Structures are given as structure tokens and as C-alpha cells.
Amino acid sequence: MEQLYAFLPYVLLIVVFYFLLIRPQQKREKETQKMRSNVKEGDEILTIGGIYGKILNIKDDVLTIEVGADKVKLKIAKWAVGKVITEE
């Protein structure tokens, strides 16, 4: 019985780490994956590299975006989308 009490703090520490660190991270990752899978042509996005652009074409996991006043076209990976900019 004393051995059980000796391991109890470790078990509680693991449970606390799960609910405070691991679970919220998994939830954020799931939301990010959902956002990236729901992007569509015409959306304004911000890449993880800090580039703002408008999606012109989506083919598999590659996006063609248009950036700047000169309308330069860039191809980026879908995982590089950091945020969808919504104009409200």
C-alpha cells in the first residue's frame, strides 16, 4: 500500500501534464488541419513565413497564390498556410 502512495504524485503529475499541455496542443493542431483543408480559391491567406496572398489555384497539397501589387504568383505547400484572413 505504501508503494501505491509513493507513485501517486507521479501519476497525478502525468495527468496534470496531459490536461494542461498535451490535450490543448492536440486540439489546436486539429483546428489548424481543419482550417488548412477548408481553404478555397479566392481566400486571402497569411503564410507561416509572413506572406499575404490570395489563393488562385489549389492542386493536391500545392497552392498558387498571388502576392503584391505586381500580382506575382507563388506556389506554396498547403501546410505553409498560417491563417485565413477574413474581412468582416
N, CA, C and O atoms as a MOPAC input file, in Angstrom:
PM7 MOZYME 1SCF
protein

 N      0.81500 1    -1.18800 1     0.00000 1
 C      0.00000 1     0.00000 1     0.00000 1
 C      0.86500 1     1.26100 1     0.00000 1
 O      0.52600 1     2.26400 1    -0.62800 1
 N      1.98200 1     1.18900 1     0.71300 1
 C      2.88000 1     2.34200 1     0.76000 1
 C      3.50000 1     2.61100 1    -0.61500 1
 O      3.78200 1     3.75600 1    -0.96700 1
 N      3.70500 1     1.54900 1    -1.37800 1
 C      4.25600 1     1.72800 1    -2.72600 1
 C      3.27500 1     2.49100 1    -3.61800 1
 O      3.68600 1     3.29000 1    -4.46000 1
 N      2.00100 1     2.24400 1    -3.43300 1
 C      0.97800 1     2.95400 1    -4.19400 1
 C      1.02700 1     4.44600 1    -3.88700 1
 O      0.92900 1     5.27600 1    -4.79200 1
 N      1.17700 1     4.78100 1    -2.62100 1
 C      1.26100 1     6.19100 1    -2.24000 1
 C      2.54400 1     6.83700 1    -2.75400 1
 O      2.57700 1     8.04600 1    -2.98400 1
 N      3.57100 1     6.06600 1    -2.93200 1
 C      4.83200 1     6.60800 1    -3.44800 1
 C      4.70700 1     6.98000 1    -4.92600 1
 O      5.33000 1     7.94300 1    -5.37400 1
 N      3.91900 1     6.23600 1    -5.67900 1
 C      3.74700 1     6.50500 1    -7.11300 1
 C      2.61100 1     7.48200 1    -7.41300 1
 O      2.51200 1     7.98900 1    -8.53000 1
 N      1.76800 1     7.74400 1    -6.44200 1
 C      0.62700 1     8.62700 1    -6.64600 1
 C      1.01500 1    10.03000 1    -7.12300 1
 O      0.36900 1    10.53500 1    -8.04100 1
 N      2.02400 1    10.68100 1    -6.56000 1
 C      2.40700 1    12.00900 1    -7.07700 1
 C      2.84200 1    11.97600 1    -8.54600 1
 O      2.55000 1    12.90800 1    -9.29600 1
 N      3.52500 1    10.93300 1    -8.95300 1
 C      3.95000 1    10.81600 1   -10.34300 1
 C      2.75800 1    10.64500 1   -11.28100 1
 O      2.72200 1    11.23100 1   -12.36300 1
 N      1.80600 1     9.85700 1   -10.86900 1
 C      0.60000 1     9.65100 1   -11.66600 1
 C     -0.18000 1    10.96400 1   -11.77800 1
 O     -0.65600 1    11.31500 1   -12.85800 1
 N     -0.30600 1    11.67200 1   -10.68600 1
 C     -1.00300 1    12.95500 1   -10.70800 1
 C     -0.27500 1    13.96000 1   -11.59200 1
 O     -0.91900 1    14.73800 1   -12.29600 1
 N      1.04000 1    13.95700 1   -11.56900 1
 C      1.82600 1    14.85800 1   -12.40100 1
 C      1.59900 1    14.55700 1   -13.88800 1
 O      1.47300 1    15.47900 1   -14.69400 1
 N      1.54800 1    13.29600 1   -14.24500 1
 C      1.30300 1    12.90900 1   -15.63400 1
 C     -0.09700 1    13.33600 1   -16.06800 1
 O     -0.27400 1    13.81900 1   -17.18700 1
 N     -1.08000 1    13.16600 1   -15.20800 1
 C     -2.45700 1    13.57200 1   -15.52200 1
 C     -2.53200 1    15.08700 1   -15.71200 1
 O     -3.18800 1    15.55900 1   -16.64000 1
 N     -1.87600 1    15.84200 1   -14.85700 1
 C     -1.88000 1    17.30500 1   -14.96600 1
 C     -1.20900 1    17.73100 1   -16.26600 1
 O     -1.73100 1    18.59800 1   -16.96700 1
 N     -0.05800 1    17.13700 1   -16.60700 1
 C      0.61500 1    17.45700 1   -17.86200 1
 C     -0.28000 1    17.15100 1   -19.05800 1
 O     -0.30900 1    17.91800 1   -20.02100 1
 N     -1.00000 1    16.05700 1   -19.00800 1
 C     -1.87600 1    15.70000 1   -20.11800 1
 C     -2.94500 1    16.76400 1   -20.32200 1
 O     -3.15400 1    17.22100 1   -21.44600 1
 N     -3.62800 1    17.16700 1   -19.24700 1
 C     -4.73000 1    18.10600 1   -19.39700 1
 C     -4.28000 1    19.54800 1   -19.61300 1
 O     -5.03300 1    20.33700 1   -20.18600 1
 N     -3.09000 1    19.91200 1   -19.17800 1
 C     -2.63000 1    21.28900 1   -19.34500 1
 C     -1.75700 1    21.50400 1   -20.57700 1
 O     -1.70300 1    22.62000 1   -21.09400 1
 N     -1.08100 1    20.48100 1   -21.05700 1
 C     -0.14600 1    20.65000 1   -22.16900 1
 C     -0.50600 1    19.83700 1   -23.40200 1
 O     -0.63600 1    20.39600 1   -24.49100 1
 N     -0.66600 1    18.56300 1   -23.25600 1
 C     -0.81700 1    17.67000 1   -24.40900 1
 C     -2.18300 1    17.82800 1   -25.06400 1
 O     -2.26400 1    17.97700 1   -26.28300 1
 N     -3.22900 1    17.79900 1   -24.30000 1
 C     -4.58300 1    17.86300 1   -24.86100 1
 C     -4.85700 1    19.18600 1   -25.58100 1
 O     -5.39200 1    19.15200 1   -26.68900 1
 N     -4.51700 1    20.35300 1   -25.00900 1
 C     -4.73800 1    21.60800 1   -25.74700 1
 C     -3.92700 1    21.68500 1   -27.03800 1
 O     -4.40400 1    22.23300 1   -28.03200 1
 N     -2.71700 1    21.14800 1   -27.03800 1
 C     -1.89400 1    21.15400 1   -28.25200 1
 C     -2.54200 1    20.30100 1   -29.34300 1
 O     -2.55100 1    20.69000 1   -30.51100 1
 N     -3.07300 1    19.16000 1   -28.97400 1
 C     -3.74500 1    18.30400 1   -29.94800 1
 C     -4.98500 1    18.98900 1   -30.50900 1
 O     -5.29100 1    18.84800 1   -31.69300 1
 N     -5.70300 1    19.73300 1   -29.66300 1
 C     -6.89500 1    20.44600 1   -30.10700 1
 C     -6.52200 1    21.55300 1   -31.09300 1
 O     -7.18900 1    21.72000 1   -32.11400 1
 N     -5.45900 1    22.31100 1   -30.79600 1
 C     -5.00700 1    23.36800 1   -31.71500 1
 C     -4.56300 1    22.77900 1   -33.04300 1
 O     -4.85700 1    23.33900 1   -34.09900 1
 N     -3.86300 1    21.66400 1   -33.00100 1
 C     -3.39300 1    21.01200 1   -34.22700 1
 C     -4.56700 1    20.54400 1   -35.08300 1
 O     -4.53300 1    20.66700 1   -36.30700 1
 N     -5.59600 1    20.01400 1   -34.44600 1
 C     -6.78600 1    19.56500 1   -35.17700 1
 C     -7.49000 1    20.75100 1   -35.84100 1
 O     -7.93000 1    20.64600 1   -36.98600 1
 N     -7.60200 1    21.88400 1   -35.12700 1
 C     -8.23500 1    23.07200 1   -35.69200 1
 C     -7.42700 1    23.62000 1   -36.86900 1
 O     -8.00100 1    24.06200 1   -37.86400 1
 N     -6.10200 1    23.59200 1   -36.75900 1
 C     -5.23600 1    24.06400 1   -37.84100 1
 C     -5.39300 1    23.18400 1   -39.07000 1
 O     -5.48600 1    23.69900 1   -40.18400 1
 N     -5.42200 1    21.87500 1   -38.89500 1
 C     -5.60900 1    20.95300 1   -40.01900 1
 C     -6.96000 1    21.18700 1   -40.68900 1
 O     -7.06500 1    21.14300 1   -41.91500 1
 N     -7.99500 1    21.43600 1   -39.88400 1
 C     -9.32400 1    21.69500 1   -40.43100 1
 C     -9.32200 1    22.98300 1   -41.24600 1
 O     -9.91100 1    23.03500 1   -42.32600 1
 N     -8.65800 1    24.03100 1   -40.73200 1
 C     -8.58500 1    25.30600 1   -41.44100 1
 C     -7.85900 1    25.13800 1   -42.76900 1
 O     -8.29600 1    25.67500 1   -43.78600 1
 N     -6.75000 1    24.39400 1   -42.76800 1
 C     -5.97900 1    24.19600 1   -43.99800 1
 C     -6.74000 1    23.35900 1   -45.01700 1
 O     -6.59800 1    23.57700 1   -46.22000 1
 N     -7.53400 1    22.41900 1   -44.56200 1
 C     -8.27600 1    21.58400 1   -45.51300 1
 C     -9.49000 1    22.31700 1   -46.07900 1
 O    -10.03100 1    21.91100 1   -47.10700 1
 N     -9.92700 1    23.39800 1   -45.41500 1
 C    -11.09900 1    24.13500 1   -45.87200 1
 C    -10.76900 1    25.38200 1   -46.68400 1
 O    -11.68100 1    26.12400 1   -47.04900 1
 N     -9.48300 1    25.63800 1   -46.98100 1
 C     -9.16900 1    26.80900 1   -47.80100 1
 C     -9.70100 1    26.58300 1   -49.21000 1
 O     -9.74900 1    25.45500 1   -49.70100 1
 N    -10.10200 1    27.68900 1   -49.85400 1
 C    -10.63800 1    27.58300 1   -51.20700 1
 C    -10.10000 1    28.73300 1   -52.04600 1
 O     -9.55000 1    29.70300 1   -51.52300 1
 N    -10.26700 1    28.60400 1   -53.34400 1
 C     -9.80500 1    29.64000 1   -54.26300 1
 C    -10.50100 1    30.95200 1   -53.94700 1
 O    -11.71200 1    30.98600 1   -53.72400 1
 N     -9.73000 1    32.03000 1   -53.92800 1
 C    -10.27100 1    33.34600 1   -53.61400 1
 C    -10.03000 1    33.77600 1   -52.17900 1
 O    -10.18600 1    34.95400 1   -51.85600 1
 N     -9.65000 1    32.83700 1   -51.30300 1
 C     -9.37900 1    33.18900 1   -49.90500 1
 C     -8.09500 1    33.99500 1   -49.79200 1
 O     -7.12200 1    33.74000 1   -50.50200 1
 N     -8.10400 1    34.97100 1   -48.89200 1
 C     -6.89400 1    35.71100 1   -48.54600 1
 C     -6.23400 1    34.96400 1   -47.39700 1
 O     -6.89200 1    34.62000 1   -46.41500 1
 N     -4.92900 1    34.71100 1   -47.52000 1
 C     -4.23100 1    33.93700 1   -46.50200 1
 C     -2.96100 1    34.65500 1   -46.04500 1
 O     -2.46500 1    35.56800 1   -46.70500 1
 N     -2.46300 1    34.22000 1   -44.91500 1
 C     -1.16200 1    34.61500 1   -44.39500 1
 C     -0.37000 1    33.33600 1   -44.22500 1
 O     -0.81900 1    32.42300 1   -43.53200 1
 N      0.80600 1    33.24600 1   -44.84400 1
 C      1.61600 1    32.03300 1   -44.72700 1
 C      2.39100 1    32.06600 1   -43.41700 1
 O      2.48500 1    33.10900 1   -42.77100 1
 N      2.94100 1    30.92800 1   -43.03000 1
 C      3.73600 1    30.88000 1   -41.80900 1
 C      5.02700 1    31.67100 1   -41.96100 1
 O      5.69500 1    31.96100 1   -40.96800 1
 N      5.38700 1    32.02500 1   -43.19400 1
 C      6.55800 1    32.85200 1   -43.44500 1
 C      6.25300 1    34.33400 1   -43.44700 1
 O      7.16100 1    35.15000 1   -43.60400 1
 N      4.97600 1    34.70400 1   -43.27400 1
 C      4.59100 1    36.09900 1   -43.18800 1
 C      4.20300 1    36.72800 1   -44.50700 1
 O      4.19000 1    37.95400 1   -44.61400 1
 N      3.88800 1    35.94100 1   -45.50900 1
 C      3.49800 1    36.46000 1   -46.81900 1
 C      1.97900 1    36.45100 1   -46.93000 1
 O      1.33100 1    35.42700 1   -46.71500 1
 N      1.42000 1    37.62500 1   -47.27500 1
 C     -0.01200 1    37.73400 1   -47.51300 1
 C     -0.27700 1    37.46400 1   -48.98400 1
 O      0.47900 1    37.92200 1   -49.84100 1
 N     -1.33300 1    36.73000 1   -49.28800 1
 C     -1.66100 1    36.45700 1   -50.67300 1
 C     -3.08300 1    35.96800 1   -50.84000 1
 O     -3.77900 1    35.67000 1   -49.86900 1
 N     -3.49700 1    35.89100 1   -52.09400 1
 C     -4.82700 1    35.41500 1   -52.44800 1
 C     -4.66800 1    34.10200 1   -53.20800 1
 O     -3.85000 1    34.01000 1   -54.12400 1
 N     -5.43700 1    33.09700 1   -52.83900 1
 C     -5.33700 1    31.78800 1   -53.47200 1
 C     -5.96000 1    31.84800 1   -54.85800 1
 O     -7.11400 1    32.24400 1   -55.02100 1
 N     -5.17300 1    31.44700 1   -55.85500 1
 C     -5.65700 1    31.39600 1   -57.23300 1
 C     -6.03000 1    29.98400 1   -57.65500 1
 O     -6.99800 1    29.77800 1   -58.38800 1
 N     -5.24400 1    29.00200 1   -57.18000 1
 C     -5.44100 1    27.63100 1   -57.63800 1
 C     -5.01800 1    26.67300 1   -56.52700 1
 O     -4.05700 1    26.93300 1   -55.80200 1
 N     -5.74400 1    25.56700 1   -56.40200 1
 C     -5.39800 1    24.51800 1   -55.44700 1
 C     -5.29300 1    23.21500 1   -56.21500 1
 O     -6.23100 1    22.80000 1   -56.89500 1
 N     -4.14000 1    22.57500 1   -56.09800 1
 C     -3.93700 1    21.27300 1   -56.74600 1
 C     -3.23900 1    20.37100 1   -55.74300 1
 O     -2.07100 1    20.57400 1   -55.41200 1
 N     -3.96600 1    19.37700 1   -55.26500 1
 C     -3.49500 1    18.46600 1   -54.22200 1
 C     -3.05900 1    19.27700 1   -53.00000 1
 O     -3.88200 1    19.95100 1   -52.38000 1
 N     -1.77200 1    19.21800 1   -52.65100 1
 C     -1.25900 1    19.94900 1   -51.49300 1
 C     -0.44800 1    21.17100 1   -51.89000 1
 O      0.34500 1    21.67300 1   -51.09400 1
 N     -0.63900 1    21.65600 1   -53.11700 1
 C      0.08700 1    22.82800 1   -53.60500 1
 C     -0.91100 1    23.94300 1   -53.91600 1
 O     -1.89400 1    23.73700 1   -54.62700 1
 N     -0.63500 1    25.12500 1   -53.36900 1
 C     -1.47000 1    26.28700 1   -53.61900 1
 C     -0.70500 1    27.27200 1   -54.48300 1
 O      0.49300 1    27.47000 1   -54.28300 1
 N     -1.38100 1    27.88900 1   -55.43900 1
 C     -0.80400 1    29.00200 1   -56.18700 1
 C     -1.44900 1    30.25200 1   -55.63100 1
 O     -2.67000 1    30.40400 1   -55.65800 1
 N     -0.60200 1    31.16000 1   -55.12000 1
 C     -1.12800 1    32.39000 1   -54.54400 1
 C     -0.59400 1    33.59000 1   -55.31500 1
 O      0.45000 1    33.52600 1   -55.96300 1
 N     -1.33600 1    34.67800 1   -55.22600 1
 C     -0.96900 1    35.92700 1   -55.88400 1
 C     -0.62500 1    36.92900 1   -54.78300 1
 O     -1.41800 1    37.15900 1   -53.87000 1
 N      0.57500 1    37.52600 1   -54.88100 1
 C      1.02200 1    38.45500 1   -53.84500 1
 C      1.42800 1    39.78600 1   -54.45500 1
 O      1.89800 1    39.84600 1   -55.59100 1
 N      1.24400 1    40.84500 1   -53.69200 1
 C      1.72800 1    42.16200 1   -54.06800 1
 C      0.94300 1    42.83900 1   -55.17100 1
 O      0.05800 1    42.25000 1   -55.79200 1
 N      1.29500 1    44.10200 1   -55.39700 1
 C      0.63300 1    44.90600 1   -56.42000 1
 C      0.99700 1    44.43700 1   -57.82200 1
 O      0.22900 1    44.64600 1   -58.76100 1
 N      2.16000 1    43.80700 1   -57.97500 1
 C      2.59100 1    43.30100 1   -59.27500 1
 C      1.96200 1    41.95900 1   -59.61600 1
 O      2.21100 1    41.40500 1   -60.68600 1
 N      1.15000 1    41.44100 1   -58.70800 1
 C      0.44800 1    40.16600 1   -58.90100 1
 C      1.40700 1    39.01500 1   -59.22000 1
 O      1.19700 1    38.24600 1   -60.15800 1
 N      2.45300 1    38.92400 1   -58.41700 1
 C      3.42300 1    37.83700 1   -58.54600 1
 C      2.76300 1    36.55300 1   -58.06200 1
 O      2.09700 1    36.54500 1   -57.02700 1
 N      2.94600 1    35.47300 1   -58.80700 1
 C      2.35900 1    34.18700 1   -58.44700 1
 C      3.42400 1    33.31900 1   -57.78000 1
 O      4.54000 1    33.18300 1   -58.28200 1
 N      3.05700 1    32.73500 1   -56.64100 1
 C      3.94000 1    31.84300 1   -55.89800 1
 C      3.23400 1    30.52000 1   -55.68600 1
 O      2.02000 1    30.47200 1   -55.49300 1
 N      4.00800 1    29.44500 1   -55.72400 1
 C      3.46600 1    28.13900 1   -55.37200 1
 C      3.97400 1    27.80400 1   -53.97600 1
 O      5.17300 1    27.87500 1   -53.70400 1
 N      3.05200 1    27.44200 1   -53.10400 1
 C      3.41100 1    27.08600 1   -51.73700 1
 C      2.73300 1    25.76800 1   -51.36700 1
 O      1.76300 1    25.35600 1   -52.00400 1
 N      3.24700 1    25.12400 1   -50.34900 1
 C      2.63100 1    23.91100 1   -49.82800 1
 C      1.44000 1    24.29200 1   -48.95900 1
 O      1.43600 1    25.34700 1   -48.32400 1
 N      0.45100 1    23.44700 1   -48.93500 1
 C     -0.75000 1    23.72300 1   -48.14700 1
 C     -0.43000 1    23.83100 1   -46.66000 1
 O     -1.08500 1    24.58500 1   -45.94200 1
 N      0.57800 1    23.08000 1   -46.18500 1
 C      0.92500 1    23.14100 1   -44.76800 1
 C      1.53800 1    24.48500 1   -44.38500 1
 O      1.67100 1    24.77800 1   -43.19700 1
 N      1.91400 1    25.30800 1   -45.36500 1
 C      2.51800 1    26.61300 1   -45.08200 1
 C      1.48200 1    27.70500 1   -44.81600 1
 O      1.85000 1    28.84100 1   -44.51400 1
 N      0.20300 1    27.38000 1   -44.92400 1
 C     -0.84200 1    28.36400 1   -44.62800 1
 C     -0.91700 1    28.52700 1   -43.11300 1
 O     -1.16400 1    27.57000 1   -42.38000 1
 N     -0.70100 1    29.74800 1   -42.66700 1
 C     -0.73800 1    30.01900 1   -41.23900 1
 C     -2.09700 1    30.47100 1   -40.75400 1
 O     -2.51700 1    30.13800 1   -39.64500 1
 N     -2.79800 1    31.24900 1   -41.60900 1
 C     -4.06900 1    31.80100 1   -41.18600 1
 C     -4.85500 1    32.23300 1   -42.40600 1
 O     -4.27700 1    32.72000 1   -43.37800 1
 N     -6.15600 1    32.06300 1   -42.36800 1
 C     -7.04300 1    32.58800 1   -43.39200 1
 C     -7.53400 1    33.93700 1   -42.89900 1
 O     -8.10100 1    34.04900 1   -41.81200 1
 N     -7.30700 1    34.96800 1   -43.72000 1
 C     -7.69100 1    36.32900 1   -43.34400 1
 C     -9.15400 1    36.52800 1   -43.73500 1
 O     -9.51700 1    36.39500 1   -44.90400 1
 N     -9.98200 1    36.84400 1   -42.75200 1
 C    -11.39800 1    37.10400 1   -43.03100 1
 C    -11.64600 1    38.59500 1   -42.86700 1
 O    -11.29600 1    39.19300 1   -41.85000 1
 N    -12.24700 1    39.17100 1   -43.87400 1
 C    -12.57300 1    40.59000 1   -43.82500 1
 C    -14.01200 1    40.73200 1   -43.35100 1
 O    -14.95300 1    40.43100 1   -44.08600 1
 N    -14.17200 1    41.19000 1   -42.12100 1
 C    -15.51300 1    41.31300 1   -41.53500 1
 C    -15.81000 1    42.76700 1   -41.24900 1
 O    -16.88900 1    43.09100 1   -40.75300 1

